[in-house]
Structures are given as structure tokens and as C-alpha cells.
């Protein structure tokens, strides 16, 4: 039997439990928070007073913080790209109302969609950023698409989402901590709740990988090695400002995140180690010789990557983005 057929069988096996996965890791629409719960409500009489307060507090947030917040928002708003990618994964079927996996992808997307909505409205009300430039960058990112190096392989895709959901948890959680430090409790709450969603989603996708290790350990190990060897491509990798070439803004955005400690090269290494520990890579049995070599590679990789990250030099000077003009920031 071909590897592709085995993957399809494994996905069909896991699909039998999809309702329990939805119940455990996702929250019904009527019970989960919505952006309006966290932002000034335009139906309230004191709406303008709340907006004035939000704008006053926002003045104290520093330049690199705004760059990172804008970049995070744009990344969240490029959700249509991620959904369309996941819908093409082997085992996901949209025909005749869809199967269990398409149900999962749609409901996961529904939860994630609230993140961009929330942050976008905050940016708009804050008056600190050039929203037209932000909107153009978002449209470019969706137009340009992305290639995360997984093709339609569910094993590789689940490694990617396990990694990426944990990375976004770290980023949003750190932004929440910084917002609180600067006295912006509303923004801190928004980002903390978004981070909570990302952690739940990480738990879901990492559970899927765990289940696959139980039934197809060698191929899952090789998929994990492939993703770590080729490195995780960040969702915002093709980030660009208006009038610029594809991917030209990503490095400057990453430098800003590293400069203020929101997401660093060390975090990348830490996530890799967390996944190795979570999936108990060292204890998995019944591996082929090729998969054993993949395991050995994975076990040594975090230490190698840590040595490389120590040599990275981050520019001290901030890039001037069209999204956020320094003159607008105190």
C-alpha cells in the first residue's frame, strides 16, 4: 500500500473521533468571547468616552510594540489563506456537505477569525497607525498566498500547526504582558484571550500528532524530521508594504519582535524542544531504520539550533514602516 493511502486511512481512523476533538478543543459560538465583549461598544452611550480613553492610553506604547502588534494583526487577518491550504490536506473532504475534518477546519477558522477582527478594530480606534497601509499589506499577504512546505500531507501539516499555534501563543501572551506593563489593560485582556485560544488549538493539533505516532510512528517521525530540517516557514513570511516586493517586510517585522522580546530565535528552539518532549520522541518504538536516524537527528537538533541562534545579531535601529510612523508614537 502506498504512503498516501496509509495517510488517508490514518486520517479516516482519526476522523471517527472528530466530534470528541471538537468538544474538547473548540468552544461553541454562543459561549466563546467575541470582539465586542472587549472593545468599546458603539451602541453604548459612553462609546466616545471609551474610545477617548483607549486612544489616550495607546499613546504610551512604544514604536516597536506597534510594529509587532500590526504584524500580528495582519498575520491573523490572512486567515483565508490558511483555511484554503488546510482544506486541500489529504483526508479533508468538502464534497456533499464535507466530512469530519472539513468541519474541524471550518470551526477552527471561525475561532481564529475573531482574533484579526479584534486587533483590527483596536488598531483602528487607537489612531496610532496608518490603517490604509495596514489594509493594503493584509490584502497583499492574502493575494501572495504562502507555501509552508507541507504539500497536502496531513502529518507535515499537523507538525506545522502544532508548532505555529504555540508560536502565536507565545507572541500574543508576551504582547499582553507588555500592554499591561504600559497600563493598557484592555489590550492586555484581548491579547491574553487570543493567546488562550492559540494554546487550545496547539493542544488540539499536537494531540492529532500524538495519535498518529501511535498508529504510524515511522512515517510520523520522518514527517517531523522533514519539517524541522527545512525549518518552519512563518505565516507572515511573504509580508510586504505597499509598493514593495514580496517578503521584503518580514525580516524587519521579525527584528522588531526580537528586539522587544515578543518572539525570538530562542523561542523557536524552545518550541522545537517542547514538541520533542511532548511527543516523547525518545520513547517511541517500532521504528524503521530510516525513522531511527530521523529520531537521532531530531534529538540533537535543538542544541545545534541554539548554538546558531547565539550568533544572530539583531539591528538596534528600527525600520520605519509605512504602517506606523514614528511621529505618531510617543
Secondary structure, 3 states (H helix, E strand, C coil): CCHHHHHHHHHHHHHCCHHHHHHHHCCCCCCCCCHHHCCCCCCCCCHHHHHHHHHHHHCCCCHHHHHHHHHHHHHHHCHHHHHHHHCCCCCCCCHHHCCHHHHHHHHHHHHHHHHHHHHHHHHHHHCCCCHHHHHHHHHHHHHHCCCCCCCCCHHHHHHHHHHHHHHHHHHHHHHHHHHHHCCCHHHHHHHHHHHHHHHHHHHHHHHHHHHHHHHCHHHHHHHHHHHHHCCCCCCCCCCCCCCCCCCCCHHHHHHHHHHCCCCCHHHHHHHHHHHHHHCCHHHCCCCCHHHHHHHHHHHHHHHHHHHHHHCCCCCCCCCCCCCCCHHHCC
